[in-house]
Amino acid sequence: MDHEKDEKKADVRDERAVKQGVERASSEILDILAVKGRITRSGAVSTPCTAYPEGDEVHRLRHPWSVYDVPGADLEQAMDRVRAQLPARGWKIVKDGPDKSRAKLPQIVANSADGHLSADLRLWLEPADSKRSSMIEVTVVSDCFRSRP
């Protein structure tokens, strides 16, 4: 039996296609949220996958964004829509409960049907007299991949 290296190999995938998939998933989630508010605008960005040696050039794409300037009750209903509609669209909810922060924010984590994407949604509810806005923070990430063999 060959025990030389139990290295895991990341799939080689077209970065443009992965980016389109990540951004399409973000758009799908925004449609499910169905709230009228302000949205932070950013695109998917590449970050290294630390579980792989640096020279392997293995990375993932992350698309963080949020929707804010929406009443807290509307955001809570939006999270309920995510709970109902993501599974109906083939996503599997793998976590639905408080996150590990001190604030214990409500969090939903879901994985796409093909296992290549994960979405993390967190609900930040601010008191009515707060100067900050309540919001849902969303991060869609791809699995780790290589852009070239």
C-alpha positions in Angstrom: 0.0 0.0 0.0 1.4 3.4 -1.0 1.4 5.8 2.0 3.8 8.3 0.4 1.3 11.2 0.3 -2.3 11.3 1.2 -2.7 14.7 -0.5 -6.1 15.8 -1.5 -6.2 17.2 -5.0 -8.5 20.1 -5.9 -10.5 19.9 -9.1 -9.3 22.0 -12.0 -12.2 24.3 -13.0 -12.7 27.4 -15.1 -12.5 30.4 -12.8 -14.9 32.4 -14.9 -17.5 29.7 -14.7 -17.0 29.4 -11.0 -17.3 33.1 -10.5 -20.5 33.1 -12.6 -21.9 30.3 -10.5 -21.1 32.1 -7.2 -22.6 35.4 -8.4 -25.7 33.6 -9.8 -26.2 31.9 -6.4 -26.0 35.3 -4.7 -28.6 36.7 -7.1 -30.9 33.7 -6.5 -30.6 34.3 -2.7 -31.3 38.0 -3.2 -34.4 37.1 -5.2 -35.5 34.8 -2.3 -35.0 37.5 0.3 -37.3 39.7 -1.7 -36.8 42.8 0.4 -36.5 46.4 -0.8 -33.4 47.9 0.7 -29.9 48.9 0.0 -27.4 46.3 -1.1 -23.7 46.4 -0.9 -22.2 45.9 -4.3 -19.1 43.7 -4.7 -18.1 40.9 -6.9 -16.7 37.5 -6.1 -13.0 37.6 -5.1 -10.4 34.9 -5.0 -8.9 33.8 -1.7 -6.3 31.0 -1.1 -7.4 27.7 0.4 -5.2 27.3 3.4 -5.7 23.5 3.5 -3.4 23.1 0.4 0.3 24.0 0.0 0.8 27.5 -1.2 2.5 26.4 -4.4 -0.5 24.4 -5.5 -2.4 27.6 -6.3 -5.6 26.3 -4.9 -8.2 28.9 -4.2 -11.9 29.6 -3.7 -14.2 32.5 -4.7 -16.0 34.4 -2.0 -18.9 36.8 -2.6 -19.8 38.8 0.5 -22.7 41.2 0.4 -25.5 42.5 2.6 -28.9 44.0 2.3 -29.8 46.8 4.8 -32.1 49.7 5.4 -35.0 47.3 5.8 -37.2 46.9 8.9 -36.1 44.1 11.2 -39.5 42.3 10.9 -39.1 42.2 7.1 -35.6 40.8 7.5 -36.9 38.1 9.8 -39.5 37.2 7.2 -36.8 37.1 4.5 -34.8 34.6 6.5 -38.0 32.5 6.8 -38.3 32.6 3.0 -34.7 31.4 2.7 -35.5 28.5 5.0 -38.4 27.5 2.9 -37.2 28.2 -0.6 -33.5 27.3 -0.7 -34.3 23.6 -0.1 -37.0 23.8 -2.8 -34.3 24.9 -5.2 -32.0 22.0 -4.4 -29.9 23.5 -1.6 -29.4 21.6 1.7 -29.6 23.6 4.9 -26.8 22.3 7.1 -27.1 24.9 9.9 -30.0 27.0 11.2 -29.5 28.5 14.5 -27.3 31.0 16.4 -23.8 31.6 15.2 -20.7 31.3 17.5 -20.3 35.0 18.0 -21.0 36.7 21.3 -24.1 38.2 19.7 -25.5 34.7 18.8 -26.8 36.0 15.5 -29.4 33.9 13.7 -27.5 32.0 11.0 -28.4 29.8 8.1 -25.7 27.8 6.2 -26.7 26.0 3.1 -24.8 23.9 0.5 -25.8 23.7 -3.2 -27.0 20.5 -4.6 -23.8 19.9 -6.5 -21.7 20.6 -3.4 -19.6 23.2 -5.1 -21.1 26.2 -3.3 -22.0 27.2 0.3 -24.1 30.2 1.5 -23.8 31.7 4.9 -26.6 34.2 5.9 -26.6 36.1 9.2 -29.3 38.3 10.6 -28.2 41.5 12.4 -31.2 43.0 14.2 -30.6 46.5 15.7 -32.8 48.2 18.3 -35.3 50.7 16.9 -33.3 53.6 18.4 -30.0 52.4 17.0 -28.1 54.6 14.5 -27.1 51.4 12.7 -29.4 49.6 10.3 -30.5 46.0 10.7 -29.2 43.8 7.9 -28.8 40.4 6.5 -25.1 39.6 5.7 -24.6 37.0 3.0 -21.4 35.2 1.9 -21.5 32.8 -1.0 -18.3 30.7 -1.4 -17.1 28.1 -3.9 -15.3 25.0 -2.9 -11.5 24.9 -3.4 -10.3 24.5 -6.9 -7.4 25.1 -9.2 -7.6 27.2 -12.3 -4.9 25.2 -14.1 -3.6 21.6 -13.9 
